[in-house]
Amino acid sequence: MNAFAGPKEAPPAYSFPGALGVDRSCLTEAFVDVPQIKAHLALLHAFAEMKLSVARMTVNPAGIPYLPSDMEGRWSWFVGLAVERFEKWCKVLKPSHSEKGLATILPPLDVLMVWHAYLLNPGWYAEDGERIEALNGLHQAGHALTAALGSELEKLLAADPTQKRIDAWVEMTLTPFDPFDSATQMVTREIACLKCAAITYAPYITQEGTGYLQQGFIIKCICASEITRHTLGLRKLANDLAKQVTGKKPSELLAGTIHTPTKMFDLARGYIVKDSVLSSSALRRPGTMSDVAYADFLMQQANYKLDTLKGLVTSKMKGQGGKLIGRIMSAYADDKMFSVELVGAVLRQGSFVTKMYNLQWTKPAFFDSAEDQIALQHVIARYHGHFLDLLSSSPASFCVPTLDIDLAWHTHQLMATKYSRDTVKFVGRFIDHDDNVDSSKLTSSFDLTRRAWKARFGVQYTHCACPLPGKTIGQQLSQLVGHGTNPSYLVQPEKFDGPHSVLHDPAFLVAVPLGAGCGSGCGGGCGGGGGCGGGCGGGDCGTASLGTECGSGCGSGCGVVGVAAVDVGLQHGQGRSAGQAVIAVAEDPEDAVVDAEVEDAEVGINFPLM
């Protein structure tokens, strides 16, 4: 039997729910479209290429005192500098700058990468945009990004930066546009001592691992007090606690207290939380003390220790603050104005970027033909017609998106204001995306999603398929779902809700072939991502469950398609034929969990890394 033969029978019929959302409102246009996904893939390609450029840097480049020899340390340093540049840009970016258009204000690629990771934390991004006044310019720039997400952004990324764009950046930030040129100037960072206010200059990176961008950051002030990441976070928390409460400004409130899934900006809730916190006798403002003096007082009360101030903050909160205090404190991990630790956010996104790059989905012109673009129509259909519907119907359940669904979901999140509006209207609540999730929840989360998908839609969440014949992804998809001379799945829909809508065509809900992890995917236990190896094959298409045994596998040495990790330990179902492999499965244990928890009228949904 030909190991590369596609299935002889049509895939199980998918039944589109017909309406999406708790109010059963019919969609009249897709949340994301093919040009937007292609632009997002172009963005991911640029990020991956930039990382390769960092890897190719010489060991001792001129102007940089120390550069780690290992790629992980080197990339972390580069990302740390990018976050510094992003913050500088945000602080000088005005709403009026966006009137010049994205072609002029689009920042350098390293800064754009940080913005991208920030957008993929949509709950924090939305709240910060409302609570932090210095982000008003970024919020407005987000509208420009949404408008350009598509062919305009794709063209901008393909071309060299214009002189107008370079000049705009230099004029605003007074730093080089090129991140590698900028790195030679970013050697130390100015830091003020919490106790004596003296200015000291901390190196960004040291061979000993004590630089500002490193986990072991520590430096001594002339007053002998130590400055660490925790003390910097302490100042940030004290400043927010000390802001005078007038009842009128979101900026007066603590991070993590005003954004909920059902109410985008619940200021009343934020004031209740802050009033509760400051009711502690140890934290009450003495007399008419200024905000600056009050912040110093709070740090003194905590003996300049972040954990001590946290204890004082929770002393009057019910249950010591529960999960709410965890969310609040996570926003005060460093001295950046953002509530997300953006270095970690970018690094976590690296997993998704690498997978898309290795699958060649980010390759220029990969989806240029009409036939190949059908694969992206499948991605859109699975995201809209099933994944969001599943979230709508199961607000407290665990859900794990497959890699193809995750691509559409991330693209949707890049349009921040639209994403908020769409999810609240059609899903019934804001769907957050937390990429910092405990890996131990992966197995149960994926299995629950798989079962819920099957129960609600009557089809498997994942399907088996060999690397199929055909040079392009469109040709491979033809082998998977195409029958006859003019299969309906190749008909380009004229309208989103028309008779050929991708959301209503059962064929469009088939998982997209992602590519083989080890070449052909066949042969006895091929290496380099070759999966379980062995297995008897035969029988119907099996689904992937997360475990450590191979069971009766997908054939002789089949590889797990589209999954880079070997830690996932997929248990193969009964394969269709020798050499087949599981496709469209969950991502690495570190980044493939969705955890929905309901507490305090909040639903926090944690999703995989982009």
C-alpha positions as CSV (number, residue, x, y, z in Angstrom):
1,M,0.0,0.0,0.0
2,N,1.3,3.4,-0.9
3,A,2.3,5.1,2.4
4,F,1.7,8.5,0.9
5,A,-1.8,7.8,-0.3
6,G,-4.4,10.1,1.0
7,P,-7.6,8.9,2.6
8,K,-10.0,7.2,0.2
9,E,-13.1,8.3,2.0
10,A,-14.2,11.9,2.7
11,P,-13.4,13.2,6.2
12,P,-16.3,13.2,8.6
13,A,-18.8,15.9,7.9
14,Y,-18.5,19.1,9.9
15,S,-21.6,20.9,10.8
16,F,-21.1,24.7,11.3
17,P,-23.2,25.9,14.3
18,G,-24.9,28.5,12.1
19,A,-24.5,31.2,14.7
20,L,-21.8,32.1,17.1
21,G,-22.2,33.6,20.5
22,V,-24.4,33.4,23.6
23,D,-27.0,35.6,21.9
24,R,-26.7,33.3,18.8
25,S,-25.9,36.3,16.6
26,C,-25.0,35.3,13.1
27,L,-21.6,36.4,11.8
28,T,-21.7,38.4,8.6
29,E,-17.9,38.8,8.2
30,A,-14.9,37.0,9.5
31,F,-12.9,38.3,12.5
32,V,-9.7,37.6,10.5
33,D,-9.1,37.1,6.8
34,V,-6.4,35.6,4.6
35,P,-4.4,38.8,3.9
36,Q,-4.2,39.5,7.6
37,I,-3.0,36.0,8.4
38,K,-0.4,36.2,5.6
39,A,0.8,39.6,7.0
40,H,1.1,38.0,10.4
41,L,3.1,35.1,8.9
42,A,5.4,37.7,7.2
43,L,5.9,39.3,10.6
44,L,6.8,35.9,12.2
45,H,9.2,35.3,9.4
46,A,11.0,38.6,10.0
47,F,11.3,37.8,13.7
48,A,12.8,34.4,13.0
49,E,15.3,35.9,10.5
50,M,16.3,38.5,13.1
51,K,17.0,35.8,15.7
52,L,19.2,34.1,13.2
53,S,21.1,37.4,12.7
54,V,21.6,37.6,16.5
55,A,23.0,34.0,16.4
56,R,25.5,35.1,13.7
57,M,26.9,37.9,15.8
58,T,30.7,37.7,16.5
59,V,31.7,36.7,20.0
60,N,33.2,40.0,20.8
61,P,31.6,42.7,18.7
62,A,33.0,46.2,18.9
63,G,31.2,48.4,21.4
64,I,29.7,45.6,23.4
65,P,31.7,44.8,26.5
66,Y,30.3,41.3,26.9
67,L,28.2,39.0,24.7
68,P,27.1,35.5,25.8
69,S,28.4,32.7,23.7
70,D,25.3,30.6,24.2
71,M,22.4,31.4,22.0
72,E,19.8,31.4,24.8
73,G,21.7,34.0,26.8
74,R,22.5,36.1,23.7
75,W,18.9,36.2,22.6
76,S,17.7,37.1,26.0
77,W,20.1,40.0,26.1
78,F,18.9,41.2,22.7
79,V,15.2,40.9,23.7
80,G,16.0,42.8,26.9
81,L,17.4,45.7,24.9
82,A,14.4,45.6,22.6
83,V,12.1,46.0,25.6
84,E,14.1,49.0,26.7
85,R,13.7,50.5,23.2
86,F,10.0,49.7,23.2
87,E,9.4,51.5,26.5
88,K,11.4,54.5,25.3
89,W,9.2,54.6,22.1
90,C,6.0,54.3,24.1
91,K,6.9,57.2,26.4
92,V,7.4,59.6,23.5
93,L,4.7,58.3,21.2
94,K,1.7,60.7,21.0
95,P,-1.7,59.9,19.6
96,S,-1.2,62.6,16.9
97,H,1.8,60.6,15.6
98,S,-0.5,58.0,14.2
99,E,-2.0,60.5,11.8
100,K,1.2,60.1,9.8
101,G,0.2,56.5,9.0
102,L,1.8,53.2,10.0
103,A,4.3,53.5,7.1
104,T,5.9,56.4,9.0
105,I,5.5,55.4,12.7
106,L,6.2,51.7,12.4
107,P,9.1,51.0,14.8
108,P,12.2,48.9,14.1
109,L,11.7,45.2,13.9
110,D,13.0,44.4,17.4
111,V,10.6,46.9,18.9
112,L,7.8,45.6,16.7
113,M,8.5,42.1,18.1
114,V,8.0,43.4,21.6
115,W,4.7,45.1,20.7
116,H,3.6,41.9,19.1
117,A,4.2,39.9,22.3
118,Y,2.4,42.6,24.3
119,L,-0.7,42.4,22.0
120,L,-0.7,38.6,22.6
121,N,-1.5,39.3,26.3
122,P,-4.8,41.0,25.4
123,G,-6.2,41.4,28.9
124,W,-3.2,43.2,30.2
125,Y,-2.8,45.2,27.0
126,A,-6.4,46.4,27.2
127,E,-6.2,47.3,30.9
128,D,-2.8,49.0,30.6
129,G,-4.1,51.1,27.7
130,E,-6.8,52.4,29.9
131,R,-4.9,52.7,33.2
132,I,-1.5,54.0,32.1
133,E,-1.7,57.4,30.5
134,A,1.7,57.2,28.9
135,L,0.3,54.4,26.6
136,N,-2.3,56.6,24.9
137,G,0.0,57.0,21.9
138,L,0.4,53.2,21.7
139,H,-3.3,52.7,21.9
140,Q,-3.8,55.0,18.9
141,A,-1.0,53.4,17.0
142,G,-2.8,50.1,17.5
143,H,-5.7,51.4,15.4
144,A,-3.2,52.2,12.6
145,L,-1.7,48.6,12.9
146,T,-5.2,47.1,12.6
147,A,-5.9,49.2,9.5
148,A,-2.6,48.1,7.9
149,L,-2.7,44.4,8.9
150,G,-2.9,42.8,5.5
151,S,-1.1,43.6,2.3
152,E,0.1,47.0,3.5
153,L,2.0,45.6,6.4
154,E,3.2,42.7,4.3
155,K,4.7,45.2,1.8
156,L,6.3,47.3,4.6
157,L,8.0,44.2,5.9
158,A,9.2,43.1,2.5
159,A,10.8,46.5,1.7
160,D,13.8,48.2,3.3
161,P,12.8,50.9,5.9
162,T,12.2,54.3,4.2
163,Q,14.4,57.2,5.2
164,K,11.2,58.9,6.4
165,R,10.5,56.1,8.8
166,I,14.1,55.9,10.0
167,D,14.1,59.7,10.6
168,A,10.8,59.6,12.5
169,W,12.3,57.0,14.9
170,V,15.5,58.8,15.5
171,E,13.8,62.1,16.0
172,M,11.4,60.6,18.6
173,T,13.8,58.3,20.5
174,L,17.3,59.9,19.8
175,T,18.6,56.3,19.3
176,P,19.7,54.4,16.2
177,F,17.0,52.7,14.1
178,D,19.0,49.6,13.6
179,P,18.9,47.4,16.8
180,F,22.5,46.2,16.3
181,D,23.8,49.8,16.1
182,S,21.7,50.7,19.1
183,A,23.2,47.7,21.1
184,T,26.6,49.3,20.9
185,Q,25.2,52.4,22.7
186,M,23.2,50.5,25.3
187,V,25.8,49.5,27.8
188,T,24.5,50.8,31.1
189,R,21.2,51.8,32.5
190,E,20.5,54.7,34.9
191,I,18.9,53.6,38.2
192,A,17.9,55.7,41.2
193,C,18.4,54.2,44.7
194,L,15.2,53.6,46.7
195,K,16.8,54.8,49.9
196,C,19.0,57.8,49.1
197,A,17.8,58.6,45.5
198,A,21.4,58.6,44.3
199,I,21.9,57.8,40.6
200,T,23.9,54.7,39.7
201,Y,24.6,53.1,36.4
202,A,24.0,49.4,36.1
203,P,25.5,47.4,33.2
204,Y,22.9,45.7,31.1
205,I,24.8,42.4,31.1
206,T,27.9,41.0,32.8
207,Q,29.9,37.8,32.6
208,E,28.9,37.1,36.3
209,G,25.2,37.3,35.5
210,T,24.5,40.4,37.6
211,G,23.5,42.8,34.9
212,Y,20.2,44.7,34.7
213,L,18.8,42.3,32.1
214,Q,19.9,39.2,33.9
215,Q,18.1,37.1,36.5
216,G,20.8,37.6,39.1
217,F,20.7,41.4,38.8
218,I,22.2,43.2,41.8
219,I,24.2,46.4,42.2
220,K,25.2,48.3,45.3
221,C,24.5,52.0,45.8
222,I,27.0,54.4,47.3
223,C,24.9,54.2,50.4
224,A,25.6,50.5,50.6
225,S,22.0,49.4,49.9
226,E,21.5,46.8,47.3
227,I,19.3,47.3,44.2
228,T,17.7,44.2,42.7
229,R,14.8,43.4,40.5
230,H,12.6,43.0,43.6
231,T,13.5,46.5,44.9
232,L,12.7,48.0,41.5
233,G,9.3,46.3,41.6
234,L,8.8,47.6,45.1
235,R,9.1,51.2,43.9
236,K,6.6,50.6,41.1
237,L,4.0,49.1,43.5
238,A,4.6,51.8,46.1
239,N,4.1,54.5,43.5
240,D,0.7,53.0,42.4
241,L,-0.5,52.6,46.0
242,A,0.5,56.2,46.8
243,K,-1.5,57.8,44.0
244,Q,-4.2,60.0,45.4
245,V,-7.7,58.5,44.9
246,T,-10.2,60.9,43.4
247,G,-12.6,58.4,42.0
248,K,-12.1,59.7,38.4
249,K,-8.9,58.3,36.9
250,P,-8.0,54.6,36.1
251,S,-4.4,55.6,36.6
252,E,-5.1,55.8,40.3
253,L,-5.8,52.1,40.5
254,L,-3.7,49.0,40.9
255,A,-2.8,46.8,37.9
256,G,-5.0,43.8,37.5
257,T,-8.1,45.2,39.2
258,I,-10.2,46.9,36.6
259,H,-10.4,44.5,33.6
260,T,-12.8,41.5,33.8
261,P,-14.1,39.2,31.1
262,T,-17.6,40.6,31.3
263,K,-16.8,44.3,31.9
264,M,-13.8,45.8,30.1
265,F,-13.2,48.6,32.5
266,D,-14.8,48.1,36.0
267,L,-13.5,51.2,37.8
268,A,-15.8,50.6,40.7
269,R,-14.2,47.3,41.3
270,G,-10.7,48.8,41.1
271,Y,-11.6,51.4,43.7
272,I,-13.1,48.8,46.1
273,V,-9.8,46.8,45.9
274,K,-7.6,49.8,46.5
275,D,-9.7,51.1,49.4
276,S,-9.6,47.6,50.9
277,V,-5.8,47.5,50.6
278,L,-5.2,50.9,52.1
279,S,-7.5,50.2,55.0
280,S,-4.6,48.6,56.8
281,S,-3.3,50.8,59.5
282,A,0.3,50.3,58.4
283,L,-0.5,51.7,55.0
284,R,-2.6,54.7,55.8
285,R,-1.4,58.0,54.5
286,P,0.0,60.2,57.3
287,G,-1.8,63.6,57.1
288,T,-1.5,65.5,53.9
289,M,1.7,63.8,52.7
290,S,2.4,64.1,48.9
291,D,2.3,61.1,46.7
292,V,6.1,61.0,46.4
293,A,6.6,61.2,50.1
294,Y,3.8,58.6,50.7
295,A,5.5,56.1,48.3
296,D,8.7,56.5,50.3
297,F,6.8,56.0,53.5
298,L,5.2,52.8,52.2
299,M,8.6,51.4,51.2
300,Q,10.0,52.2,54.7
301,Q,7.0,50.5,56.3
302,A,7.9,47.4,54.2
303,N,11.6,47.6,55.2
304,Y,12.3,48.0,51.5
305,K,11.2,44.4,50.8
306,L,8.6,43.6,48.1
307,D,7.3,40.5,49.9
308,T,6.7,42.5,53.1
309,L,4.7,45.1,51.3
310,K,2.7,42.3,49.7
311,G,1.9,41.0,53.1
312,L,0.7,44.4,54.2
313,V,-1.4,44.8,51.1
314,T,-3.2,41.5,51.6
315,S,-3.8,41.9,55.3
316,K,-7.2,43.4,54.8
317,M,-8.2,41.4,51.7
318,K,-10.5,38.4,52.0
319,G,-8.6,35.2,51.9
320,Q,-5.3,37.1,51.7
321,G,-6.3,38.2,48.2
322,G,-6.6,34.8,46.7
323,K,-5.8,34.6,43.0
324,L,-6.5,38.3,42.6
325,I,-3.4,39.2,44.6
326,G,-1.3,36.9,42.4
327,R,-2.5,38.7,39.3
328,I,-1.8,42.1,40.9
329,M,1.7,41.2,42.1
330,S,2.7,39.7,38.7
331,A,2.4,43.2,37.3
332,Y,5.1,44.5,39.7
333,A,7.9,42.1,38.8
334,D,10.2,44.9,37.5
335,D,10.3,48.7,37.1
336,K,8.8,48.8,33.5
337,M,5.6,50.7,33.2
338,F,3.9,47.7,31.6
339,S,2.0,45.1,33.6
340,V,3.5,42.2,31.5
341,E,7.1,41.1,32.0
342,L,7.8,41.6,28.3
343,V,11.2,39.9,28.0
344,G,9.6,36.7,29.2
345,A,6.6,37.3,26.9
346,V,8.8,37.6,23.8
347,L,10.9,34.6,24.8
348,R,7.8,32.4,25.3
349,Q,6.5,33.5,21.9
350,G,9.7,32.1,20.4
351,S,8.3,28.6,20.4
352,F,5.4,29.5,18.1
353,V,7.6,31.6,15.8
354,T,10.1,28.7,15.4
355,K,7.4,26.2,14.6
356,M,5.8,28.4,12.0
357,Y,9.2,29.1,10.5
358,N,10.3,25.5,10.4
359,L,7.0,24.5,8.8
360,Q,7.8,27.1,6.1
361,W,4.4,28.7,6.6
362,T,6.2,32.0,7.0
363,K,8.2,31.6,3.8
364,P,7.5,34.5,1.4
365,A,5.0,33.4,-1.4
366,F,4.2,30.2,0.5
367,F,0.5,31.0,0.2
368,D,0.5,33.1,-2.9
369,S,-1.5,30.8,-5.2
370,A,-5.3,30.6,-4.8
371,E,-5.0,26.8,-4.3
372,D,-2.6,27.3,-1.4
373,Q,-4.6,30.0,0.2
374,I,-7.4,27.5,0.7
375,A,-5.3,26.1,3.6
376,L,-5.7,29.5,5.3
377,Q,-9.4,29.4,4.7
378,H,-9.4,26.1,6.6
379,V,-7.5,27.8,9.5
380,I,-10.1,30.6,9.6
381,A,-13.0,28.2,9.5
382,R,-11.7,26.1,12.4
383,Y,-11.1,29.2,14.5
384,H,-14.5,30.9,13.9
385,G,-16.8,28.0,13.4
386,H,-15.7,25.7,16.1
387,F,-13.0,26.9,18.5
388,L,-14.8,30.2,19.4
389,D,-18.1,28.4,19.5
390,L,-16.7,25.9,21.9
391,L,-15.4,28.7,24.2
392,S,-18.8,30.3,24.0
393,S,-20.6,27.1,25.0
394,S,-18.1,26.1,27.8
395,P,-17.1,29.3,29.7
396,A,-15.4,27.3,32.5
397,S,-13.8,24.5,30.6
398,F,-10.2,23.8,29.5
399,C,-9.4,24.4,25.8
400,V,-6.2,23.8,23.9
401,P,-6.0,25.3,20.4
402,T,-4.1,23.4,17.8
403,L,-1.3,25.1,16.0
404,D,-3.4,26.2,13.0
405,I,-6.2,27.5,15.2
406,D,-3.7,29.3,17.3
407,L,-2.4,31.2,14.2
408,A,-5.8,32.6,13.5
409,W,-6.4,33.4,17.1
410,H,-3.1,35.3,17.4
411,T,-3.9,37.3,14.3
412,H,-7.2,38.3,15.8
413,Q,-5.4,39.5,18.9
414,L,-3.2,41.8,16.9
415,M,-6.3,44.0,16.3
416,A,-6.7,44.8,20.0
417,T,-9.8,47.0,20.1
418,K,-11.6,44.8,17.5
419,Y,-10.6,41.6,19.4
420,S,-12.1,42.9,22.6
421,R,-15.3,43.9,20.8
422,D,-15.6,40.7,18.8
423,T,-15.2,38.3,21.7
424,V,-17.5,40.1,24.1
425,K,-20.2,40.4,21.5
426,F,-20.0,36.9,19.9
427,V,-18.6,34.8,22.7
428,G,-20.3,36.5,25.6
429,R,-17.1,37.5,27.4
430,F,-13.6,38.8,26.8
431,I,-11.3,35.8,26.1
432,D,-7.9,36.4,27.6
433,H,-4.7,34.7,26.4
434,D,-2.1,34.0,29.1
435,D,1.0,32.3,27.7
436,N,2.7,31.8,31.1
437,V,1.0,28.5,32.2
438,D,2.0,25.5,34.3
439,S,2.9,22.7,31.9
440,S,1.4,20.1,34.3
441,K,-2.1,21.1,33.1
442,L,-1.4,20.1,29.5
443,T,-2.6,16.5,29.4
444,S,-6.0,17.1,31.0
445,S,-6.5,20.3,29.1
446,F,-5.9,18.8,25.7
447,D,-8.0,15.7,26.4
448,L,-10.9,17.8,27.7
449,T,-10.7,20.0,24.5
450,R,-10.6,16.9,22.3
451,R,-13.6,15.3,24.1
452,A,-15.6,18.5,24.1
453,W,-14.9,19.1,20.4
454,K,-16.1,15.6,19.6
455,A,-19.2,15.8,21.8
456,R,-20.3,19.2,20.4
457,F,-19.5,18.9,16.7
458,G,-19.4,15.1,16.2
459,V,-16.0,15.1,14.6
460,Q,-12.4,14.5,15.7
461,Y,-10.3,17.5,16.9
462,T,-7.2,16.1,15.1
463,H,-6.8,13.7,12.2
464,C,-4.1,11.3,10.9
465,A,-2.5,12.1,7.6
466,C,0.8,11.1,6.0
467,P,3.0,13.7,4.3
468,L,0.9,13.9,1.1
469,P,2.1,14.0,-2.5
470,G,2.2,17.5,-4.0
471,K,4.8,20.3,-4.0
472,T,2.6,22.9,-2.4
473,I,0.3,22.9,0.6
474,G,-2.7,23.4,-1.6
475,Q,-1.9,20.2,-3.5
476,Q,-1.4,18.3,-0.3
477,L,-4.7,19.6,1.0
478,S,-6.3,18.3,-2.2
479,Q,-5.2,14.8,-1.4
480,L,-6.7,15.2,2.1
481,V,-10.1,16.5,1.3
482,G,-10.4,16.8,-2.5
483,H,-12.7,14.4,-4.5
484,G,-13.7,14.8,-8.1
485,T,-12.5,17.3,-10.6
486,N,-13.8,20.4,-8.9
487,P,-14.1,19.9,-5.2
488,S,-16.2,22.5,-3.4
489,Y,-13.4,23.4,-1.0
490,L,-11.5,25.0,-3.8
491,V,-14.3,27.4,-4.6
492,Q,-13.3,30.9,-3.4
493,P,-16.3,32.2,-1.4
494,E,-17.7,35.5,-2.7
495,K,-19.3,36.4,0.6
496,F,-18.5,35.3,4.1
497,D,-22.1,34.1,4.7
498,G,-22.8,33.0,1.2
499,P,-23.5,29.4,-0.1
500,H,-19.8,28.7,-0.4
501,S,-18.7,30.3,2.9
502,V,-15.8,28.5,4.4
503,L,-17.7,28.5,7.7
504,H,-20.6,26.5,6.2
505,D,-18.6,24.1,4.0
506,P,-17.9,20.9,6.0
507,A,-14.7,20.3,4.1
508,F,-13.2,23.5,5.4
509,L,-13.1,22.2,9.0
510,V,-10.5,19.5,8.2
511,A,-7.2,20.1,10.0
512,V,-4.5,21.6,7.7
513,P,-1.4,19.4,6.8
514,L,1.5,21.0,8.6
515,G,4.4,19.1,7.3
516,A,6.4,16.1,8.5
517,G,8.7,16.3,11.5
518,C,11.3,13.9,10.0
519,G,11.1,14.1,6.2
520,S,8.9,11.4,4.9
521,G,7.5,10.5,8.3
522,C,7.9,6.8,7.4
523,G,10.4,4.1,8.1
524,G,11.2,2.4,11.4
525,G,11.5,5.1,14.0
526,C,13.1,7.9,11.9
527,G,15.2,10.3,13.9
528,G,15.0,14.0,14.4
529,G,11.3,14.3,15.4
530,G,10.4,10.9,14.2
531,G,7.9,10.3,16.9
532,C,7.1,6.9,18.5
533,G,8.2,4.5,15.8
534,G,6.7,1.1,15.2
535,G,3.0,0.5,15.5
536,C,0.7,-1.8,13.7
537,G,-1.3,0.7,11.6
538,G,-4.7,-0.2,10.2
539,G,-8.1,0.8,11.3
540,D,-9.7,4.3,11.4
541,C,-8.1,7.6,11.9
542,G,-7.1,8.0,15.5
543,T,-6.8,11.1,17.7
544,A,-3.8,12.2,19.7
545,S,-4.0,12.0,23.4
546,L,-1.1,13.1,25.6
547,G,0.7,10.3,27.3
548,T,4.0,8.5,27.1
549,E,3.1,5.3,25.3
550,C,3.0,4.6,21.6
551,G,0.2,2.0,21.8
552,S,-0.7,0.7,18.4
553,G,0.8,3.7,16.6
554,C,0.3,5.3,13.3
555,G,2.5,3.0,11.3
556,S,6.2,2.2,11.0
557,G,8.1,5.0,12.6
558,C,5.6,7.8,11.9
559,G,6.5,11.3,13.0
560,V,4.4,13.7,14.8
561,V,3.5,16.3,12.1
562,G,3.9,19.9,13.0
563,V,5.2,19.3,16.5
564,A,8.8,20.1,17.4
565,A,8.9,18.8,20.9
566,V,9.7,15.2,21.9
567,D,8.5,15.8,25.5
568,V,4.8,15.8,24.5
569,G,4.9,12.0,24.2
570,L,1.9,11.6,21.9
571,Q,0.0,8.3,22.1
572,H,-0.8,7.3,18.5
573,G,-4.3,6.0,17.7
574,Q,-5.0,3.5,15.0
575,G,-3.5,4.8,11.9
576,R,-5.0,4.6,8.4
577,S,-1.9,3.1,6.9
578,A,1.8,2.6,7.4
579,G,3.8,5.8,7.8
580,Q,0.9,8.1,8.8
581,A,1.3,10.7,11.5
582,V,-0.8,12.8,13.8
583,I,-1.2,16.4,12.6
584,A,-2.6,19.6,14.1
585,V,-1.9,18.5,17.7
586,A,-1.2,20.6,20.7
587,E,2.1,22.4,21.2
588,D,4.9,21.8,23.7
589,P,4.1,21.1,27.3
590,E,5.5,24.5,28.2
591,D,3.2,26.4,25.9
592,A,0.1,24.4,25.0
593,V,-2.4,24.8,27.8
594,V,-5.7,26.5,28.1
595,D,-6.9,26.8,31.6
596,A,-10.3,28.4,32.2
597,E,-11.0,29.2,35.8
598,V,-14.0,31.1,37.2
599,E,-13.4,33.2,40.4
600,D,-14.6,36.6,41.5
601,A,-16.7,36.8,38.4
602,E,-13.6,36.5,36.3
603,V,-12.6,33.9,33.7
604,G,-8.9,33.7,33.1
605,I,-8.1,31.6,30.1
606,N,-4.6,30.6,29.6
607,F,-3.5,29.7,26.1
608,P,-0.4,28.5,24.3
609,L,2.5,30.5,23.4
610,M,2.5,32.2,20.1
